[in-house]
Amino acid sequence: MEKQQPLSDESNCHMTGNDYKILVDTVENGVRHITAAPSTLVCSKLIDFDLVDGRIHNLKYLAGCNGNLQALGALLEGATVGFAIERLSGINCAGRGTSCSDQLARVLRQVTGGEGK
């Protein structure tokens, strides 16, 4: 019987939802603008938002559950990064091990160095 090879890091990354990518991370006039491509495990294709003084503004998703993601943007308008990370981390959509909101938490954690600030 042939021995199976372990999954590569890339495969493991995809299976856990850590395959998101930061596409844009710029600062202009005190506004940090971030665009990220979430994991291929979720339905949304882009996450776009601004950070000002540790608070989330103008959160928008491209694709995904339109109404729910608009509601998420409305609910998080002006919220602190730490609040969003705490509330959204680990939300699992349909057994995928991640979700559009969990992807936002992961991106926020990465761009703030895990500090949530």
N, C-alpha and C positions, 0 to 999 in steps of 0.2 A: 504494500500500500504506500502510495506516494505521500510524503510529509507536506502539509500545507504551509505555505509561507505566511508569516505574520503580515497584517495589513501595514501598508506604508504609512508614514506620518501624514501624508496628504489625504489618504483615505480616511484615517482616523479623524482628521481635521474636519472633513466633510460630514462624517457621520455624527459629529458632536455639535455641529453648527458653528465651529470656529473658522470657517472659510470666508468670513466677511472681509471686506477690504475698505480701507479709508482711501477715497479717491481724491478728495479736496480737503485741505486743512489750512485755511488762510486767516490772517488777522488784518483787519482794516478799520481804523478809527475806533478801536476798542471792541470791535465785534469779531468774534471768532466764528467763521463759517465752515461747516463741515458737511460733506457729502460722502456717504458710504454705500457700498454695494453689500446688502446683507447676504447671509448664507443662502446657497441654492436650495436649502431645505424649506425655506419659507416662500410665500407667494409674492411678497413685495420685491421690487427690483432696485429701488433706491430709497435711502433715508437722507433727508436734507434738513438741517437746522442751524440755528445760530446760538452761540453762548455769549452772554454778556454778564460779567460779574458773577459767574458760577450759576447762572439761571438760563433755562431753556426758552428759546423764542422761535417762532416761525417754523415749527416742526411740520414737515410734510413727508408723505410716503408716495412713491410711484408704484402703482399696482397694489394688489392685496385686497383685503376686505375694506372697501372704500369708506363706508360709514363708520366702522369701528376705528379705523386709523385716523379719520378726521376727528372723531371724539377724543382719541388719545392726544392728538395735537392740541385740541381745545383744553383738555384737562391739565396738560403739562405746561401750558403757556405761563411763563414766569416762575415755574417750579425750580427748585434747586436740583442740581445734578445728583446729589446724594439721595434726595427723595425719590427721584426717578429710578436710580439704580436699586434702591431698597425695595421699591414696590414692583418693579418689572422683572428683576432677575429671576430666572428659573421658570417663567411661564412657558408651559408646554402646549403647543397647538397640535392636535390630532396625533399625538404620539411621536412627534418629530424630534423631541428632545430640546426644542427651541421654539420660538415664535417671533413674529415681527416686533413685538414689544421687548422680548428678551434680547433680540438682536440690537435694539436701541441701547439697552442696558450694557451690553458687551462693548459696543462702540464707545459709549460714554466712559466706561471704565478705562478703556484703552487711551482715549484722548486726554483723560485727566490723570493718567498714571495710576489709576486705581484709587485715587484719593476722593473721588466724588465731589471735587471742588471746581 
